[in-house]
Amino acid sequence: MKFSALRSPDGGWFGIDTRPSSMKNFATYSLARLGVDDIDIYRPAQLDPQVPLEDTIGTIADLVTGGYIRANAINSI
């Protein structure tokens, strides 16, 4: 599953967001929306130049440790 794309109310694309708080929010919302206990693979659709890569990777690791996601595919981007 990919995350980070921001959409406007009319459905258009208007940016990306990989801040740690946003990533956790995206994961929580996805779990509820899909009705599952965890996400198999979780990766950013695009890297956010405003967020250090270390923060993105660290947050994904926290989500794995927290049981939100099973694996991280950050090496595929």
mmCIF file of the N, C-alpha and C atoms, coordinates in Angstrom:
data_MODEL
# 
_entry.id   MODEL 
# 
loop_
_atom_site.group_PDB 
_atom_site.id 
_atom_site.type_symbol 
_atom_site.label_atom_id 
_atom_site.label_alt_id 
_atom_site.label_comp_id 
_atom_site.label_asym_id 
_atom_site.label_entity_id 
_atom_site.label_seq_id 
_atom_site.pdbx_PDB_ins_code 
_atom_site.Cartn_x 
_atom_site.Cartn_y 
_atom_site.Cartn_z 
_atom_site.occupancy 
_atom_site.B_iso_or_equiv 
_atom_site.pdbx_formal_charge 
_atom_site.auth_seq_id 
_atom_site.auth_comp_id 
_atom_site.auth_asym_id 
_atom_site.auth_atom_id 
_atom_site.pdbx_PDB_model_num 
ATOM 1   N N  . MET A 1 1  ? 0.843   -1.163 0.000  1.00 0.00 ? 1  MET A N  1 
ATOM 2   C CA . MET A 1 1  ? 0.000   0.000  0.000  1.00 0.00 ? 1  MET A CA 1 
ATOM 3   C C  . MET A 1 1  ? 0.892   1.230  0.000  1.00 0.00 ? 1  MET A C  1 
ATOM 4   N N  . LYS A 1 2  ? 0.535   2.175  -0.802 1.00 0.00 ? 2  LYS A N  1 
ATOM 5   C CA . LYS A 1 2  ? 1.284   3.424  -0.872 1.00 0.00 ? 2  LYS A CA 1 
ATOM 6   C C  . LYS A 1 2  ? 0.554   4.508  -0.085 1.00 0.00 ? 2  LYS A C  1 
ATOM 7   N N  . PHE A 1 3  ? 1.316   5.466  0.404  1.00 0.00 ? 3  PHE A N  1 
ATOM 8   C CA . PHE A 1 3  ? 0.753   6.614  1.106  1.00 0.00 ? 3  PHE A CA 1 
ATOM 9   C C  . PHE A 1 3  ? 1.532   7.857  0.720  1.00 0.00 ? 3  PHE A C  1 
ATOM 10  N N  . SER A 1 4  ? 1.083   8.995  1.112  1.00 0.00 ? 4  SER A N  1 
ATOM 11  C CA . SER A 1 4  ? 1.730   10.311 1.037  1.00 0.00 ? 4  SER A CA 1 
ATOM 12  C C  . SER A 1 4  ? 1.057   11.276 0.079  1.00 0.00 ? 4  SER A C  1 
ATOM 13  N N  . ALA A 1 5  ? 0.256   10.806 -0.854 1.00 0.00 ? 5  ALA A N  1 
ATOM 14  C CA . ALA A 1 5  ? -0.391  11.715 -1.799 1.00 0.00 ? 5  ALA A CA 1 
ATOM 15  C C  . ALA A 1 5  ? -1.541  12.450 -1.112 1.00 0.00 ? 5  ALA A C  1 
ATOM 16  N N  . LEU A 1 6  ? -1.590  13.744 -1.299 1.00 0.00 ? 6  LEU A N  1 
ATOM 17  C CA . LEU A 1 6  ? -2.666  14.566 -0.732 1.00 0.00 ? 6  LEU A CA 1 
ATOM 18  C C  . LEU A 1 6  ? -3.640  14.945 -1.834 1.00 0.00 ? 6  LEU A C  1 
ATOM 19  N N  . ARG A 1 7  ? -4.906  14.817 -1.524 1.00 0.00 ? 7  ARG A N  1 
ATOM 20  C CA . ARG A 1 7  ? -5.941  15.130 -2.507 1.00 0.00 ? 7  ARG A CA 1 
ATOM 21  C C  . ARG A 1 7  ? -6.804  16.271 -1.997 1.00 0.00 ? 7  ARG A C  1 
ATOM 22  N N  . SER A 1 8  ? -7.241  17.093 -2.915 1.00 0.00 ? 8  SER A N  1 
ATOM 23  C CA . SER A 1 8  ? -8.142  18.189 -2.580 1.00 0.00 ? 8  SER A CA 1 
ATOM 24  C C  . SER A 1 8  ? -9.570  17.658 -2.501 1.00 0.00 ? 8  SER A C  1 
ATOM 25  N N  . PRO A 1 9  ? -10.495 18.440 -1.925 1.00 0.00 ? 9  PRO A N  1 
ATOM 26  C CA . PRO A 1 9  ? -11.883 17.989 -1.823 1.00 0.00 ? 9  PRO A CA 1 
ATOM 27  C C  . PRO A 1 9  ? -12.518 17.638 -3.168 1.00 0.00 ? 9  PRO A C  1 
ATOM 28  N N  . ASP A 1 10 ? -12.046 18.258 -4.247 1.00 0.00 ? 10 ASP A N  1 
ATOM 29  C CA . ASP A 1 10 ? -12.614 17.967 -5.563 1.00 0.00 ? 10 ASP A CA 1 
ATOM 30  C C  . ASP A 1 10 ? -11.941 16.760 -6.244 1.00 0.00 ? 10 ASP A C  1 
ATOM 31  N N  . GLY A 1 11 ? -11.019 16.089 -5.521 1.00 0.00 ? 11 GLY A N  1 
ATOM 32  C CA . GLY A 1 11 ? -10.379 14.893 -6.056 1.00 0.00 ? 11 GLY A CA 1 
ATOM 33  C C  . GLY A 1 11 ? -9.054  15.139 -6.754 1.00 0.00 ? 11 GLY A C  1 
ATOM 34  N N  . GLY A 1 12 ? -8.634  16.385 -6.870 1.00 0.00 ? 12 GLY A N  1 
ATOM 35  C CA . GLY A 1 12 ? -7.360  16.688 -7.515 1.00 0.00 ? 12 GLY A CA 1 
ATOM 36  C C  . GLY A 1 12 ? -6.183  16.427 -6.584 1.00 0.00 ? 12 GLY A C  1 
ATOM 37  N N  . TRP A 1 13 ? -4.995  16.320 -7.160 1.00 0.00 ? 13 TRP A N  1 
ATOM 38  C CA . TRP A 1 13 ? -3.780  16.118 -6.379 1.00 0.00 ? 13 TRP A CA 1 
ATOM 39  C C  . TRP A 1 13 ? -3.162  17.465 -6.058 1.00 0.00 ? 13 TRP A C  1 
ATOM 40  N N  . PHE A 1 14 ? -2.691  17.633 -4.795 1.00 0.00 ? 14 PHE A N  1 
ATOM 41  C CA . PHE A 1 14 ? -2.084  18.918 -4.485 1.00 0.00 ? 14 PHE A CA 1 
ATOM 42  C C  . PHE A 1 14 ? -0.831  18.826 -3.623 1.00 0.00 ? 14 PHE A C  1 
ATOM 43  N N  . GLY A 1 15 ? -0.259  17.653 -3.479 1.00 0.00 ? 15 GLY A N  1 
ATOM 44  C CA . GLY A 1 15 ? 0.999   17.579 -2.758 1.00 0.00 ? 15 GLY A CA 1 
ATOM 45  C C  . GLY A 1 15 ? 1.267   16.214 -2.170 1.00 0.00 ? 15 GLY A C  1 
ATOM 46  N N  . ILE A 1 16 ? 2.353   16.157 -1.394 1.00 0.00 ? 16 ILE A N  1 
ATOM 47  C CA . ILE A 1 16 ? 2.743   14.934 -0.708 1.00 0.00 ? 16 ILE A CA 1 
ATOM 48  C C  . ILE A 1 16 ? 3.042   15.263 0.745  1.00 0.00 ? 16 ILE A C  1 
ATOM 49  N N  . ASP A 1 17 ? 2.947   14.260 1.596  1.00 0.00 ? 17 ASP A N  1 
ATOM 50  C CA . ASP A 1 17 ? 3.185   14.477 3.016  1.00 0.00 ? 17 ASP A CA 1 
ATOM 51  C C  . ASP A 1 17 ? 3.687   13.182 3.647  1.00 0.00 ? 17 ASP A C  1 
ATOM 52  N N  . THR A 1 18 ? 4.935   13.178 4.077  1.00 0.00 ? 18 THR A N  1 
ATOM 53  C CA . THR A 1 18 ? 5.468   12.015 4.782  1.00 0.00 ? 18 THR A CA 1 
ATOM 54  C C  . THR A 1 18 ? 5.954   12.399 6.180  1.00 0.00 ? 18 THR A C  1 
ATOM 55  N N  . ARG A 1 19 ? 5.341   13.436 6.769  1.00 0.00 ? 19 ARG A N  1 
ATOM 56  C CA . ARG A 1 19 ? 5.676   13.756 8.156  1.00 0.00 ? 19 ARG A CA 1 
ATOM 57  C C  . ARG A 1 19 ? 5.265   12.565 9.026  1.00 0.00 ? 19 ARG A C  1 
ATOM 58  N N  . PRO A 1 20 ? 6.029   12.263 10.071 1.00 0.00 ? 20 PRO A N  1 
ATOM 59  C CA . PRO A 1 20 ? 5.691   11.115 10.922 1.00 0.00 ? 20 PRO A CA 1 
ATOM 60  C C  . PRO A 1 20 ? 4.245   11.106 11.409 1.00 0.00 ? 20 PRO A C  1 
ATOM 61  N N  . SER A 1 21 ? 3.734   12.239 11.858 1.00 0.00 ? 21 SER A N  1 
ATOM 62  C CA . SER A 1 21 ? 2.350   12.265 12.354 1.00 0.00 ? 21 SER A CA 1 
ATOM 63  C C  . SER A 1 21 ? 1.362   11.958 11.238 1.00 0.00 ? 21 SER A C  1 
ATOM 64  N N  . SER A 1 22 ? 1.628   12.415 10.046 1.00 0.00 ? 22 SER A N  1 
ATOM 65  C CA . SER A 1 22 ? 0.743   12.133 8.907  1.00 0.00 ? 22 SER A CA 1 
ATOM 66  C C  . SER A 1 22 ? 0.806   10.667 8.515  1.00 0.00 ? 22 SER A C  1 
ATOM 67  N N  . MET A 1 23 ? 2.008   10.095 8.525  1.00 0.00 ? 23 MET A N  1 
ATOM 68  C CA . MET A 1 23 ? 2.161   8.687  8.158  1.00 0.00 ? 23 MET A CA 1 
ATOM 69  C C  . MET A 1 23 ? 1.358   7.799  9.108  1.00 0.00 ? 23 MET A C  1 
ATOM 70  N N  . LYS A 1 24 ? 1.414   8.100  10.398 1.00 0.00 ? 24 LYS A N  1 
ATOM 71  C CA . LYS A 1 24 ? 0.660   7.319  11.383 1.00 0.00 ? 24 LYS A CA 1 
ATOM 72  C C  . LYS A 1 24 ? -0.841  7.506  11.169 1.00 0.00 ? 24 LYS A C  1 
ATOM 73  N N  . ASN A 1 25 ? -1.239  8.707  10.843 1.00 0.00 ? 25 ASN A N  1 
ATOM 74  C CA . ASN A 1 25 ? -2.647  8.984  10.561 1.00 0.00 ? 25 ASN A CA 1 
ATOM 75  C C  . ASN A 1 25 ? -3.107  8.226  9.319  1.00 0.00 ? 25 ASN A C  1 
ATOM 76  N N  . PHE A 1 26 ? -2.311  8.259  8.255  1.00 0.00 ? 26 PHE A N  1 
ATOM 77  C CA . PHE A 1 26 ? -2.656  7.531  7.021  1.00 0.00 ? 26 PHE A CA 1 
ATOM 78  C C  . PHE A 1 26 ? -2.808  6.035  7.301  1.00 0.00 ? 26 PHE A C  1 
ATOM 79  N N  . ALA A 1 27 ? -1.878  5.468  8.083  1.00 0.00 ? 27 ALA A N  1 
ATOM 80  C CA . ALA A 1 27 ? -1.921  4.032  8.381  1.00 0.00 ? 27 ALA A CA 1 
ATOM 81  C C  . ALA A 1 27 ? -3.167  3.680  9.194  1.00 0.00 ? 27 ALA A C  1 
ATOM 82  N N  . THR A 1 28 ? -3.461  4.466  10.206 1.00 0.00 ? 28 THR A N  1 
ATOM 83  C CA . THR A 1 28 ? -4.632  4.213  11.050 1.00 0.00 ? 28 THR A CA 1 
ATOM 84  C C  . THR A 1 28 ? -5.916  4.300  10.231 1.00 0.00 ? 28 THR A C  1 
ATOM 85  N N  . TYR A 1 29 ? -6.013  5.320  9.400  1.00 0.00 ? 29 TYR A N  1 
ATOM 86  C CA . TYR A 1 29 ? -7.199  5.485  8.559  1.00 0.00 ? 29 TYR A CA 1 
ATOM 87  C C  . TYR A 1 29 ? -7.328  4.319  7.577  1.00 0.00 ? 29 TYR A C  1 
ATOM 88  N N  . SER A 1 30 ? -6.226  3.902  6.982  1.00 0.00 ? 30 SER A N  1 
ATOM 89  C CA . SER A 1 30 ? -6.255  2.788  6.026  1.00 0.00 ? 30 SER A CA 1 
ATOM 90  C C  . SER A 1 30 ? -6.714  1.501  6.691  1.00 0.00 ? 30 SER A C  1 
ATOM 91  N N  . LEU A 1 31 ? -6.221  1.223  7.892  1.00 0.00 ? 31 LEU A N  1 
ATOM 92  C CA . LEU A 1 31 ? -6.641  0.017  8.609  1.00 0.00 ? 31 LEU A CA 1 
ATOM 93  C C  . LEU A 1 31 ? -8.148  0.028  8.855  1.00 0.00 ? 31 LEU A C  1 
ATOM 94  N N  . ALA A 1 32 ? -8.654  1.167  9.297  1.00 0.00 ? 32 ALA A N  1 
ATOM 95  C CA . ALA A 1 32 ? -10.093 1.273  9.567  1.00 0.00 ? 32 ALA A CA 1 
ATOM 96  C C  . ALA A 1 32 ? -10.900 1.163  8.280  1.00 0.00 ? 32 ALA A C  1 
ATOM 97  N N  . ARG A 1 33 ? -10.461 1.843  7.237  1.00 0.00 ? 33 ARG A N  1 
ATOM 98  C CA . ARG A 1 33 ? -11.189 1.845  5.971  1.00 0.00 ? 33 ARG A CA 1 
ATOM 99  C C  . ARG A 1 33 ? -11.223 0.462  5.336  1.00 0.00 ? 33 ARG A C  1 
ATOM 100 N N  . LEU A 1 34 ? -10.110 -0.270 5.438  1.00 0.00 ? 34 LEU A N  1 
ATOM 101 C CA . LEU A 1 34 ? -10.023 -1.596 4.837  1.00 0.00 ? 34 LEU A CA 1 
ATOM 102 C C  . LEU A 1 34 ? -10.568 -2.699 5.745  1.00 0.00 ? 34 LEU A C  1 
ATOM 103 N N  . GLY A 1 35 ? -10.733 -2.399 7.024  1.00 0.00 ? 35 GLY A N  1 
ATOM 104 C CA . GLY A 1 35 ? -11.236 -3.390 7.962  1.00 0.00 ? 35 GLY A CA 1 
ATOM 105 C C  . GLY A 1 35 ? -10.270 -4.532 8.215  1.00 0.00 ? 35 GLY A C  1 
ATOM 106 N N  . VAL A 1 36 ? -8.969  -4.211 8.287  1.00 0.00 ? 36 VAL A N  1 
ATOM 107 C CA . VAL A 1 36 ? -7.938  -5.227 8.526  1.00 0.00 ? 36 VAL A CA 1 
ATOM 108 C C  . VAL A 1 36 ? -7.141  -4.868 9.778  1.00 0.00 ? 36 VAL A C  1 
ATOM 109 N N  . ASP A 1 37 ? -6.394  -5.841 10.292 1.00 0.00 ? 37 ASP A N  1 
ATOM 110 C CA . ASP A 1 37 ? -5.591  -5.625 11.495 1.00 0.00 ? 37 ASP A CA 1 
ATOM 111 C C  . ASP A 1 37 ? -4.209  -5.072 11.203 1.00 0.00 ? 37 ASP A C  1 
ATOM 112 N N  . ASP A 1 38 ? -3.685  -5.355 10.006 1.00 0.00 ? 38 ASP A N  1 
ATOM 113 C CA . ASP A 1 38 ? -2.376  -4.828 9.634  1.00 0.00 ? 38 ASP A CA 1 
ATOM 114 C C  . ASP A 1 38 ? -2.281  -4.721 8.111  1.00 0.00 ? 38 ASP A C  1 
ATOM 115 N N  . ILE A 1 39 ? -1.287  -3.978 7.683  1.00 0.00 ? 39 ILE A N  1 
ATOM 116 C CA . ILE A 1 39 ? -1.042  -3.744 6.257  1.00 0.00 ? 39 ILE A CA 1 
ATOM 117 C C  . ILE A 1 39 ? 0.185   -4.572 5.880  1.00 0.00 ? 39 ILE A C  1 
ATOM 118 N N  . ASP A 1 40 ? 0.114   -5.295 4.768  1.00 0.00 ? 40 ASP A N  1 
ATOM 119 C CA . ASP A 1 40 ? 1.227   -6.152 4.359  1.00 0.00 ? 40 ASP A CA 1 
ATOM 120 C C  . ASP A 1 40 ? 2.488   -5.352 4.035  1.00 0.00 ? 40 ASP A C  1 
ATOM 121 N N  . ILE A 1 41 ? 2.386   -4.408 3.138  1.00 0.00 ? 41 ILE A N  1 
ATOM 122 C CA . ILE A 1 41 ? 3.531   -3.590 2.721  1.00 0.00 ? 41 ILE A CA 1 
ATOM 123 C C  . ILE A 1 41 ? 3.078   -2.139 2.698  1.00 0.00 ? 41 ILE A C  1 
ATOM 124 N N  . TYR A 1 42 ? 3.918   -1.261 3.215  1.00 0.00 ? 42 TYR A N  1 
ATOM 125 C CA . TYR A 1 42 ? 3.567   0.150  3.335  1.00 0.00 ? 42 TYR A CA 1 
ATOM 126 C C  . TYR A 1 42 ? 4.745   0.980  2.858  1.00 0.00 ? 42 TYR A C  1 
ATOM 127 N N  . ARG A 1 43 ? 4.520   1.805  1.856  1.00 0.00 ? 43 ARG A N  1 
ATOM 128 C CA . ARG A 1 43 ? 5.622   2.606  1.325  1.00 0.00 ? 43 ARG A CA 1 
ATOM 129 C C  . ARG A 1 43 ? 5.109   3.933  0.799  1.00 0.00 ? 43 ARG A C  1 
ATOM 130 N N  . PRO A 1 44 ? 5.951   4.956  0.829  1.00 0.00 ? 44 PRO A N  1 
ATOM 131 C CA . PRO A 1 44 ? 5.526   6.240  0.287  1.00 0.00 ? 44 PRO A CA 1 
ATOM 132 C C  . PRO A 1 44 ? 5.393   6.178  -1.236 1.00 0.00 ? 44 PRO A C  1 
ATOM 133 N N  . ALA A 1 45 ? 4.363   6.819  -1.754 1.00 0.00 ? 45 ALA A N  1 
ATOM 134 C CA . ALA A 1 45 ? 4.188   6.904  -3.201 1.00 0.00 ? 45 ALA A CA 1 
ATOM 135 C C  . ALA A 1 45 ? 5.282   7.786  -3.791 1.00 0.00 ? 45 ALA A C  1 
ATOM 136 N N  . GLN A 1 46 ? 5.722   8.733  -2.992 1.00 0.00 ? 46 GLN A N  1 
ATOM 137 C CA . GLN A 1 46 ? 6.750   9.667  -3.426 1.00 0.00 ? 46 GLN A CA 1 
ATOM 138 C C  . GLN A 1 46 ? 7.422   10.209 -2.170 1.00 0.00 ? 46 GLN A C  1 
ATOM 139 N N  . LEU A 1 47 ? 8.701   10.483 -2.243 1.00 0.00 ? 47 LEU A N  1 
ATOM 140 C CA . LEU A 1 47 ? 9.385   11.057 -1.096 1.00 0.00 ? 47 LEU A CA 1 
ATOM 141 C C  . LEU A 1 47 ? 9.083   12.539 -0.983 1.00 0.00 ? 47 LEU A C  1 
ATOM 142 N N  . ASP A 1 48 ? 8.985   13.005 0.245  1.00 0.00 ? 48 ASP A N  1 
ATOM 143 C CA . ASP A 1 48 ? 8.698   14.405 0.535  1.00 0.00 ? 48 ASP A CA 1 
ATOM 144 C C  . ASP A 1 48 ? 10.024  15.116 0.774  1.00 0.00 ? 48 ASP A C  1 
ATOM 145 N N  . PRO A 1 49 ? 10.393  16.075 -0.067 1.00 0.00 ? 49 PRO A N  1 
ATOM 146 C CA . PRO A 1 49 ? 11.683  16.753 0.100  1.00 0.00 ? 49 PRO A CA 1 
ATOM 147 C C  . PRO A 1 49 ? 11.763  17.578 1.384  1.00 0.00 ? 49 PRO A C  1 
ATOM 148 N N  . GLN A 1 50 ? 10.621  17.828 2.029  1.00 0.00 ? 50 GLN A N  1 
ATOM 149 C CA . GLN A 1 50 ? 10.593  18.596 3.267  1.00 0.00 ? 50 GLN A CA 1 
ATOM 150 C C  . GLN A 1 50 ? 10.841  17.732 4.510  1.00 0.00 ? 50 GLN A C  1 
ATOM 151 N N  . VAL A 1 51 ? 10.842  16.410 4.330  1.00 0.00 ? 51 VAL A N  1 
ATOM 152 C CA . VAL A 1 51 ? 10.997  15.483 5.460  1.00 0.00 ? 51 VAL A CA 1 
ATOM 153 C C  . VAL A 1 51 ? 12.265  14.657 5.242  1.00 0.00 ? 51 VAL A C  1 
ATOM 154 N N  . PRO A 1 52 ? 13.170  14.652 6.224  1.00 0.00 ? 52 PRO A N  1 
ATOM 155 C CA . PRO A 1 52 ? 14.378  13.831 6.077  1.00 0.00 ? 52 PRO A CA 1 
ATOM 156 C C  . PRO A 1 52 ? 14.024  12.354 5.877  1.00 0.00 ? 52 PRO A C  1 
ATOM 157 N N  . LEU A 1 53 ? 14.737  11.700 4.982  1.00 0.00 ? 53 LEU A N  1 
ATOM 158 C CA . LEU A 1 53 ? 14.490  10.292 4.696  1.00 0.00 ? 53 LEU A CA 1 
ATOM 159 C C  . LEU A 1 53 ? 14.589  9.446  5.970  1.00 0.00 ? 53 LEU A C  1 
ATOM 160 N N  . GLU A 1 54 ? 15.487  9.806  6.869  1.00 0.00 ? 54 GLU A N  1 
ATOM 161 C CA . GLU A 1 54 ? 15.643  9.075  8.124  1.00 0.00 ? 54 GLU A CA 1 
ATOM 162 C C  . GLU A 1 54 ? 14.354  9.087  8.931  1.00 0.00 ? 54 GLU A C  1 
ATOM 163 N N  . ASP A 1 55 ? 13.621  10.224 8.900  1.00 0.00 ? 55 ASP A N  1 
ATOM 164 C CA . ASP A 1 55 ? 12.353  10.318 9.622  1.00 0.00 ? 55 ASP A CA 1 
ATOM 165 C C  . ASP A 1 55 ? 11.301  9.405  8.993  1.00 0.00 ? 55 ASP A C  1 
ATOM 166 N N  . THR A 1 56 ? 11.282  9.359  7.673  1.00 0.00 ? 56 THR A N  1 
ATOM 167 C CA . THR A 1 56 ? 10.325  8.492  6.978  1.00 0.00 ? 56 THR A CA 1 
ATOM 168 C C  . THR A 1 56 ? 10.603  7.025  7.291  1.00 0.00 ? 56 THR A C  1 
ATOM 169 N N  . ILE A 1 57 ? 11.847  6.621  7.171  1.00 0.00 ? 57 ILE A N  1 
ATOM 170 C CA . ILE A 1 57 ? 12.222  5.233  7.447  1.00 0.00 ? 57 ILE A CA 1 
ATOM 171 C C  . ILE A 1 57 ? 11.986  4.893  8.918  1.00 0.00 ? 57 ILE A C  1 
ATOM 172 N N  . GLY A 1 58 ? 12.351  5.796  9.806  1.00 0.00 ? 58 GLY A N  1 
ATOM 173 C CA . GLY A 1 58 ? 12.157  5.562  11.237 1.00 0.00 ? 58 GLY A CA 1 
ATOM 174 C C  . GLY A 1 58 ? 10.691  5.398  11.600 1.00 0.00 ? 58 GLY A C  1 
ATOM 175 N N  . THR A 1 59 ? 9.833   6.176  10.980 1.00 0.00 ? 59 THR A N  1 
ATOM 176 C CA . THR A 1 59 ? 8.404   6.064  11.263 1.00 0.00 ? 59 THR A CA 1 
ATOM 177 C C  . THR A 1 59 ? 7.855   4.752  10.725 1.00 0.00 ? 59 THR A C  1 
ATOM 178 N N  . ILE A 1 60 ? 8.304   4.339  9.552  1.00 0.00 ? 60 ILE A N  1 
ATOM 179 C CA . ILE A 1 60 ? 7.869   3.037  9.022  1.00 0.00 ? 60 ILE A CA 1 
ATOM 180 C C  . ILE A 1 60 ? 8.323   1.929  9.968  1.00 0.00 ? 60 ILE A C  1 
ATOM 181 N N  . ALA A 1 61 ? 9.543   2.013  10.472 1.00 0.00 ? 61 ALA A N  1 
ATOM 182 C CA . ALA A 1 61 ? 10.027  1.009  11.431 1.00 0.00 ? 61 ALA A CA 1 
ATOM 183 C C  . ALA A 1 61 ? 9.166   1.007  12.692 1.00 0.00 ? 61 ALA A C  1 
ATOM 184 N N  . ASP A 1 62 ? 8.781   2.185  13.164 1.00 0.00 ? 62 ASP A N  1 
ATOM 185 C CA . ASP A 1 62 ? 7.896   2.277  14.337 1.00 0.00 ? 62 ASP A CA 1 
ATOM 186 C C  . ASP A 1 62 ? 6.544   1.624  14.058 1.00 0.00 ? 62 ASP A C  1 
ATOM 187 N N  . LEU A 1 63 ? 6.030   1.804  12.844 1.00 0.00 ? 63 LEU A N  1 
ATOM 188 C CA . LEU A 1 63 ? 4.743   1.204  12.478 1.00 0.00 ? 63 LEU A CA 1 
ATOM 189 C C  . LEU A 1 63 ? 4.850   -0.318 12.388 1.00 0.00 ? 63 LEU A C  1 
ATOM 190 N N  . VAL A 1 64 ? 5.996   -0.830 11.936 1.00 0.00 ? 64 VAL A N  1 
ATOM 191 C CA . VAL A 1 64 ? 6.216   -2.279 11.919 1.00 0.00 ? 64 VAL A CA 1 
ATOM 192 C C  . VAL A 1 64 ? 6.247   -2.789 13.362 1.00 0.00 ? 64 VAL A C  1 
ATOM 193 N N  . THR A 1 65 ? 7.036   -2.141 14.206 1.00 0.00 ? 65 THR A N  1 
ATOM 194 C CA . THR A 1 65 ? 7.154   -2.534 15.607 1.00 0.00 ? 65 THR A CA 1 
ATOM 195 C C  . THR A 1 65 ? 5.798   -2.454 16.321 1.00 0.00 ? 65 THR A C  1 
ATOM 196 N N  . GLY A 1 66 ? 5.004   -1.447 15.974 1.00 0.00 ? 66 GLY A N  1 
ATOM 197 C CA . GLY A 1 66 ? 3.698   -1.260 16.594 1.00 0.00 ? 66 GLY A CA 1 
ATOM 198 C C  . GLY A 1 66 ? 2.617   -2.198 16.078 1.00 0.00 ? 66 GLY A C  1 
ATOM 199 N N  . GLY A 1 67 ? 2.937   -2.993 15.055 1.00 0.00 ? 67 GLY A N  1 
ATOM 200 C CA . GLY A 1 67 ? 1.980   -3.956 14.536 1.00 0.00 ? 67 GLY A CA 1 
ATOM 201 C C  . GLY A 1 67 ? 1.025   -3.412 13.494 1.00 0.00 ? 67 GLY A C  1 
ATOM 202 N N  . TYR A 1 68 ? 1.238   -2.171 13.044 1.00 0.00 ? 68 TYR A N  1 
ATOM 203 C CA . TYR A 1 68 ? 0.380   -1.594 12.012 1.00 0.00 ? 68 TYR A CA 1 
ATOM 204 C C  . TYR A 1 68 ? 0.653   -2.216 10.640 1.00 0.00 ? 68 TYR A C  1 
ATOM 205 N N  . ILE A 1 69 ? 1.942   -2.469 10.371 1.00 0.00 ? 69 ILE A N  1 
ATOM 206 C CA . ILE A 1 69 ? 2.327   -3.017 9.078  1.00 0.00 ? 69 ILE A CA 1 
ATOM 207 C C  . ILE A 1 69 ? 3.265   -4.205 9.280  1.00 0.00 ? 69 ILE A C  1 
ATOM 208 N N  . ARG A 1 70 ? 3.279   -5.123 8.301  1.00 0.00 ? 70 ARG A N  1 
ATOM 209 C CA . ARG A 1 70 ? 4.096   -6.330 8.400  1.00 0.00 ? 70 ARG A CA 1 
ATOM 210 C C  . ARG A 1 70 ? 5.498   -6.134 7.845  1.00 0.00 ? 70 ARG A C  1 
ATOM 211 N N  . ALA A 1 71 ? 5.630   -5.363 6.779  1.00 0.00 ? 71 ALA A N  1 
ATOM 212 C CA . ALA A 1 71 ? 6.924   -5.208 6.115  1.00 0.00 ? 71 ALA A CA 1 
ATOM 213 C C  . ALA A 1 71 ? 7.052   -3.785 5.615  1.00 0.00 ? 71 ALA A C  1 
ATOM 214 N N  . ASN A 1 72 ? 8.249   -3.403 5.288  1.00 0.00 ? 72 ASN A N  1 
ATOM 215 C CA . ASN A 1 72 ? 8.451   -2.072 4.747  1.00 0.00 ? 72 ASN A CA 1 
ATOM 216 C C  . ASN A 1 72 ? 9.186   -2.201 3.435  1.00 0.00 ? 72 ASN A C  1 
ATOM 217 N N  . ALA A 1 73 ? 8.726   -1.483 2.459  1.00 0.00 ? 73 ALA A N  1 
ATOM 218 C CA . ALA A 1 73 ? 9.298   -1.577 1.118  1.00 0.00 ? 73 ALA A CA 1 
ATOM 219 C C  . ALA A 1 73 ? 10.009  -0.291 0.737  1.00 0.00 ? 73 ALA A C  1 
ATOM 220 N N  . ILE A 1 74 ? 10.595  0.387  1.711  1.00 0.00 ? 74 ILE A N  1 
ATOM 221 C CA . ILE A 1 74 ? 11.258  1.647  1.439  1.00 0.00 ? 74 ILE A CA 1 
ATOM 222 C C  . ILE A 1 74 ? 12.410  1.466  0.466  1.00 0.00 ? 74 ILE A C  1 
ATOM 223 N N  . ASN A 1 75 ? 13.020  0.281  0.434  1.00 0.00 ? 75 ASN A N  1 
ATOM 224 C CA . ASN A 1 75 ? 14.136  0.066  -0.480 1.00 0.00 ? 75 ASN A CA 1 
ATOM 225 C C  . ASN A 1 75 ? 13.706  -0.057 -1.929 1.00 0.00 ? 75 ASN A C  1 
ATOM 226 N N  . SER A 1 76 ? 12.410  -0.084 -2.194 1.00 0.00 ? 76 SER A N  1 
ATOM 227 C CA . SER A 1 76 ? 11.958  -0.198 -3.578 1.00 0.00 ? 76 SER A CA 1 
ATOM 228 C C  . SER A 1 76 ? 11.676  1.156  -4.217 1.00 0.00 ? 76 SER A C  1 
ATOM 229 N N  . ILE A 1 77 ? 11.896  2.237  -3.476 1.00 0.00 ? 77 ILE A N  1 
ATOM 230 C CA . ILE A 1 77 ? 11.630  3.562  -4.057 1.00 0.00 ? 77 ILE A CA 1 
ATOM 231 C C  . ILE A 1 77 ? 12.897  4.203  -4.563 1.00 0.00 ? 77 ILE A C  1 
# 
